[in-house]
């Protein structure tokens, strides 16, 4: 094979085609010689070792064109002196992750004209899913389950939920020696009986090749184009595509920025959820490429964050698990949480939006949160030692599945309580896919290796799950209709618009007197409707929400009542109302007080 070399300017790292030329670029620190080794990708036998002349280098950065071959079925590595270097910028990798693969990326037709309008964080409802796990058990997806193509078939359903943006768990290759990538049926891999079989990696975390789209998520041999087709299909419905990107500790800032640029430019990413100990969101936010997309960080405190550059949009989302854990504890009836939640329910900031979730890809699902006291990870084959022991859950009296009606009734109420607390807090709610129809993982809070019915999202499609889905849809629509429930700034707790009432106020069993003592398990919040004028130009109903997580009923004196104004009960998890969240169906509360049943959330409205 006669390979011809020619010089190239720097056009980014990696190996990719420019017309008929193969562009090759890598940073190779060396003393004597460096270059590229070509292999037959089918048998991984070396076919050519090419030393690149020193005058082709810019410092230690090698830039060259290779011609004289079509480079079909070609794998490669780099070398620097005696060291073999795997290309972290490879557009495709071998199954073991030890070789880069030369591929011709085939773009999806018309993708260049694809776009979607940025949705402000305060107007967003996010939905986290795993591409494979979301459709593998879905009988409505007739073909291509577990792939980008299969997921396209669920877009109308996701849109109907009220979702504005989807967060996709890792869609790039990882070096985990995951046998599920090549197995005909990964769900049948028995790694417990055969130590040579590696555990499946359903979640997709590990040492990542962030420039290589994961082949196993594609129904064709063109994962690059199929991912583009999926993104375009979501964008055509007005849904944002946010990609979860996890980085190991040795990932450099340059690599992180480069990989995010690649997904932005090539897949029109509308945002990223950044995971990893070495991810500095401040650096990402300062990059001029990312001014109009969402950047969501895990577990980082941005209370003192101030941008060093001009912000075109409030595009930072802070996912802090304090809300998730404390909301779980409050729902199950723990004490000393009213003080925190009365802050969290109004928290917002000039430079970031808090992300509000009650569950995430790790930990219990919403239904397991009300069905299990402890984790049940035995099937992970790690002696139930993996996964967090701090679930802050309550099984309502029986561990796991039960046919006891009173237990299931209480669980359904608790699930609704949790969803209401998450959706009616300021900030941006984030739903875990499947929670809207009560998906269970059978108490497994770490199903990273369960590429089967435990790790997959499964809709049991019974009356309880169908009713809960309608409840979530209607709740999302109600939140969207009332701008005071999703404001773009932190609420001030005083009357800054001369409305004769503060923008938000907190209450206990007495109006305007919240009980924040350790033994208190109940409080109410009033979002005053007149403040909607600054967002919509008109007044809205005031919204009064009573959270009573005590097991006994509590009487609340209603604020701001007189002979001309009476509160109307829109919804309560105690079963007194329908679940339409239709304001015209709200009925008048004749009394000046309201009795909230134990473990309930009630939503009342008052005409402005």
N, C-alpha and C positions, 0 to 999 in steps of 0.2 A: 504494500500500500504506500504510494508516494504522497506524502503529506507536505504541502507547501506552507511556509511561514511568511507572514508579513506583519509589519508594525500596526498597532491600533492605538487610538487615544482612549483615555479613560471614559467609559460609558456605564460604569457600575460594575459591581462584582458579579461573578458567576460565569456560567457557560450557556450560551444561547445563540440562536441563529440570527444573522442579519443578512437577509436574502439567502444566497448560497454559501456565505461565509459563516464559519463557526467562531464566534467571539469568545475569547478565553481571558479571564481576569481573576487574579487572586493575590492576596497579600502573603508573601512567602519570605520570611526572614531566613537568610542563608549566608554562608561564607564563600562557598565554592560554586555550586550550581543548583538550579531549580528548574522545574518544568512540569509537564503533564504526562501521565501514563494512560494509554488507551487499552481497553479490554473488550473482548466479545461479551456482551451482556447476557448471553444465553449460557455460556459455560465459565465465564469470568476468567478466561485465559488471556494473558497479556498479548497484545498485538503490536504495540508501538510505545516506545519511551522517547519523549522529545524534550531535550534540554533547550530552554529558551535563552537566546543570547542576552548578555547583560544590558546591551543598549535598547532592549525591548522593555526594560524596567523603569518605572518612575519611583525612585527610592527602592523599596522592597515590593512594590506593586507591579505585577506582571500583566502586561496588556498585549495581546496578540490575536491575529486572525489565523485560522487553519482552513486550508482549502485542499482540493484534490480528492475528496471523498464525500459521499452523501452522509456518512457517519450513522448509518442505520445499525441498530442493535449494538450500540456503543455505550460502554460504561467507562468511567474514568476516576482517577485520583490525581492529586498533585504530589510533588515531592520537593523537599527543601533539604539539600545535602542527603543525609541518610534517613531522613524522617518522611514518613507517609502522611499526607495531609488530606483529610476529607473536606470536601467543599461545603461549608455551611450555607452557601447561597445556591445550592443545587436546586434545579427546578423539578427534579425527580430523583428518587434514591432507590437502591436495591432493597430487597426484602430485609436484609440484615443491617441495612444502614451503613455499610462499609464502602459503598461506591456511589458516586453520582451517576446519573443516567442522562445521556444526550437525548432531548426530546424536541420535537417541533410543536410548539404550543398553537393550538387551533382555536382562535377566538370565536365566540358565539356571534352569528350574524346580527347586525344592528346594535350590538352592545355599546359601541362607541357613543351613540346618542342617548344612552340610558341615563336617567337621573331621577332623583326624588327630592321633595322639599324638606328642609331641616325642620324637625318638630321640636319645639322648645321642651326642655326637661319638665317644666311644670304642667305641660299638656300631654306628656307621654305616659303610656302604660307599657311596660316592658315585659317580655315573655322569654324565659330561658329554656332552651331545649338542646338535646343531643340529636344530631341529624340521623344517626343510625337508630338509636333507641326510640325515637319518636314515632316511627311508622312500622317497625318490625312486627308489632302485634296488632296493627290496625287493619282490620278486614276490609275497610272501605278503600284502602289502597290496594288495587288489584295486582299491580306489578311494580317492580323496581322499589320494593320496600327497603328501607334502610339507606336510601341514596338521596342525592340532591333532587333527582327527577321525581322520586316518590314523594318528597316533601312538598313539591309544587302542588300536588293534589290536595294539600291541607290548607292552602293559603286562604281560601274563602272562609273556612271555619275559623282560622286564627283572626282574620279581619272582623268577623262577626262578633267575636268576643269583646271587641273594643280595643284590641292591642294596636299600638302604633309602631312598635319596633321589636324585632326578635334578636335575642342574643344567642348566637350559635357557639356551642362548645367547640374545642379545637378541631379545625378542618384541614390541618396540615399533617405531614408525616412525622412520626416520632420513632426514635430508635429504642424500642422496648423488646425486640425479638418476639413480637406478638403473633402467635400462630393463627389467630383469628383472621389475619389479613389474607391468608392463602387457603384456609380451610373451606371446604364446600359448605359446611354448616357449623360455624363457630359455636353455636349454642350446645353442640354435642361433644365439644372437647372436654375430656375428663382429666383435668390436670391433677386431681386428687389421687387417682389411681396410677397415673403415669407421670413420674417426676420429670421426664424429658419434654413433656408438653408444657409450654409456658401459659400463664394465665392470660385470658383475653384482656385487652385494654379498651374497654368500652368508652371511657371518658376521653381518652386521647391525650393525657398528660405524660410528660417525660421529656427527654432530651429531644428538642424539636428541630425539624428542618422547615423553617417558617416560609420558605419560598417554594415548597413542594406541596401541591394540593394532594390530599389523601386519596389514593387511588381506590381504596375499598369503599369510599362514599360515592363513587360514580358507577352508574349502570353501563357505561361505555368505557372505551380506552382513552377517552378525552376528558379527564377529570377537570382540566382547566376550563374548557368550554362549557361543560355541564354545570359547573359552579356559577359561571357567568349567566347561564340561562336561568338558573334558580334565582339569582340576585335580581335579574331583570323582571322576572315574574312577580317577585315581592314588590319591587319598585312600581310596577304597573298598577298595583293595588294600593299604592301610597304607604307601604310599610317599609320602615328602615331596617337595614341589615347591619347588625353590630357583631363583631367577631371577637371571641374570647382568645386571648393570646397569653400563653404561659411561658415564662423564661426561667432558665436555671440560673444559679448564682454566678456562673462564669460568663453569662451573656454581657457583652459590652454595650454601652449606650449607643455607639454607632450602629451596631448590629440591630438593636431594638428599633431604632429610628428607621433604618433602611428597610427592615421587614414590614413595618407599619406603612411606610410609603408604598411598598410593593402592593400591598392589599388595597390601599386607597386608590392607586392608579389603575391597577389591573382588574380589581373586582368591585370598584366603586363602594368601598366600605363606608358606611354612615357613622361608624364609631368603633371603638375597641373597649373591651373590658380587659384590663391588664392584671395579670396574676403572676406573682413571683416576688422573692425577697429583694431582687436587684433592680426592680422597675421603679424609676423615679419619674412620677407623673409630671412633676414640674418641668423637666427637660422636654418631655413630649409636648406639653402645652405651649412651650416656647417655640417649637418648630413651626415655621410659617405654613407648612402643608396642612396642619391640623386645626386651623382656626374655626372651621365651620362643621366639624364633626364632633360627636360625643366621645369623651374620654372618661371611662369609669374605672375607678381604682378600688381595690379590696383592702379594707382594714387600715387605711391611712388617714391620719388626722389632719384636716385642712382648716382647722379653726383659725389659724393665723396666716393662711395662704393669701398672698397678694401677687397678681401676675406682673411680670417684668415687661410684658409687651401689651399692646392694645388688644382688648377682647372684642371680637365682632359679635360673639354670642356667649351666653353663659353655658359653656360646653363641658364643664367638669361635673361629674357625678361621683359622690363619695359613698361607697358602700361600707358602712361601719356596722359590725355585728352586734353592737350594744343594743340597737333597737330590736333586732330579731330575738336576741336572748331575753331581754327584759320584757318584750311583748309576750313571749311564750310564758314566762313566769307569771306575768299579770293575768293572762287568760286562765291559767290553771289555779289561780287563787293565792299565789305567794304574797307575802306582805312587803311593805316598804318600797313600793314601786310607783305610787301616785306622783311623787315629786319628780321622778325622772320622766315619766310619760307625759306629764303636763307641760314639760319643756319640749320633748321630742315631737309631740303632735303639732307643734307650731314652728319647729325648727326649719330654718331656711337660711340662705346666705346670699350675699351679693355676687360672690364668685363661684359658688357651687350649689348643686342641689343634692340633698341627702337621698339616697336610694333606700326605699322602705320595702323590706321583704320579711316574710314569716317563715320561709323555707328557701333552700338553695340546692344546687346539684349535690352537695355533700350534706349529710345529716338526714333527719327524718323528712318525709313528705308531710304535707298538711294532715292527711288522714292518719298516717302513722303517729303523728304528734298527739293525736287524741285517742290512739288505740294501744300504745305501748309505753310502759314505764322505762324499759331498758332496751338496749340494742340487741339484735339477734343476727350477728354476722357470722354464724358458724359455717355457712356455706362458702365463705371466703377462704376457708382452710388456714386461718391464722389464730386458731384457738379463741376466737371472739375477742382478741386483743387489739384489733385494728378499729379505727373509727372512734370518734369522741365518746366519752362517757357522760358528757354534759349536754343532754338533749332538752332539758327543761320541759319535759312532756308529762302528760297524765293520761292514763288509759281509761279513766272514767269508771273504774271498778273491776274490769276484767282485762287480762293481758291478751291482746290479739283479737282475732275474729270471735264473734259471739252472735247468738241468735236472740239474746235478751233484748226485747224491744226498748225497755227503759234506758239501757246502756247505749244502744245505737241512737236513740232519740237525743240523749245528752251529747253524744259525740257530734252529731250533726249540728246541734246548737253551738257547741264549742268551735267547730270549724267555721261557722258563720261569724261568730264573735271575732275570731282571729282575722278573717278576711275583711271585716268591717274596720277593725283597728288599723290594718295596713292600708286599706284603700282610702280611708278618710283622714289620714294624717297628711300634713303638708309634705312636699317633696315629690318623689317619683316612685310609684309602686312597681314592684317587680314580682311577677307571678312565676312560679316554677311550673313548667309544662306538666299537665296532668292533675295539678291540684284543683283545677276548676271542675273536674269530674271525679275527685276523690281517689286518685291513683294510689296504690299501696306498693311498698317494697317489702312487705311482710316483716317489718321491723328491722330490716337491714339498713343501717345508716351510712354505709360505705360501699355501695355496690359497683365499685370501679371495674371489677372483673366479672360481673354478672351479665354477660351478653346473652341473656335469656329473659324469661318472663318477669324475673325479679327486677332486673335493671331496665327493662323496656317499659315504656308508658303504656298502660293497659286501661281501657275504658270498659268498666264492667257493664255499662249501659243499662242499669236498672233504674227504677223510678227515683231513688234517692240521688243517684249521680246525675240523672237528667235534670232534676229539679235544682240541684246545686249549680249546674252549668248555667241554667237560666238565671239563677240568683246572681252569679258573678257577672253575667252579661248586663243585667239590669242595673246592678250596682255601679259598674264601669260607666254606663250611660248617664246615670244620675250624677256621678262625680264630674263628668265632662260638662253637664248642663249648668253646674253651679261653680262659677269662677272663684268664689270665696273658699272652695275646697282645694284649689290648686293654684295658689298665688305665686308670683315670680320672686317674692322677696320675703324676708323674715317679718313676722307679724310683731307689732310694737306694744301691744297691751294697753294702749291709750287712744283717746279720741283725737287723732291727728287730722281728721277731715271735718270736724265740727258736726258730727252726726248724732251727738248726744249719747254715744256709746262707743266703747273701744272696739278696735277691729276684731279682737279676740278676747274672751274673758273665760275664767275658769270658776267652777261652782262645785259645791258639795251638796249635802242634803238641804242646806240653806243657800239661797241665791247669793252669788258673789263671795261665798265663803268656802273655799276648797279646803278639805281636810287632808293635809299631807303628812299626817302622823304615820308612824310605822304600821299601825294596825289597820289603817284605812285601805279598803279594796274597791273604792268607788269614787268616781268624779264625773263631772260633766263639762263640756266645752261648748261655747257659743261663738259661732262665726257670724258676725253682724253683716246682713245683706247689703246695706248701703255702700259698703266699701267696694262692691263690684263695679260701681260707676267708673272707677279709674281704669278698669280693664275692658268693660263692655259698653260703657256709656249709659247704662241704666241700672236701676236698683233690682236686686234679686231678693228672694226669700232669705231670711236669717235661718241658719241651720243650728239646731241644738242637739247634741249627741250625748246620751247618758251611758256611761260604762259602769255596770255594776257586776263585778266579778266575785262579790261575796255570795255565799251559797244561800243567804237569806234575802228576801225582798227588802228594798229600801225605798222610802218616800222622799222625793225631791221637790222642793218648792220651785216652781217655774219662774224665771226672771221676766221682767218687762211685760207683765200682764196688766191689762186694765179692761174696762167695759167694752172698748172698741177693738181690742186685739186679743185674740186667743190662739194658743198654740194648736197645731194639728199634728196628729201622730201619723207619720208616713210609714214607718217600718219598725218592727221589734222582733228580735230573735226568739221571743217567748211564744210566738205563733199567733198573736192577736191580729196580725195584718197579712195581706197578701204580699207577694215578693216582686211585684211589678215595678216598685219605686216610681209609680205614676203619681205625680203631685196631685192630680185631680181626684185620686182615690183616698187621699189623707183625710182622716176624720177628726172632728173637733174634740179637744180635751176640755170638758166643761169646768173642771176643777182648776184651782190655782196651783195644784200640785200634781205630781205624777208618780205612781208606784211602779218601780222597776223590779221585775221579778229577779230572783237570784240567778247569777251567771247569764246575764243578758245584756244586749246592746240595743238601745232605742234611738231612733232618729225622728226629731220633731221639726216642724217648719212654722215660721211666723211671717205673715205678710209685712213687707217694709212700708 
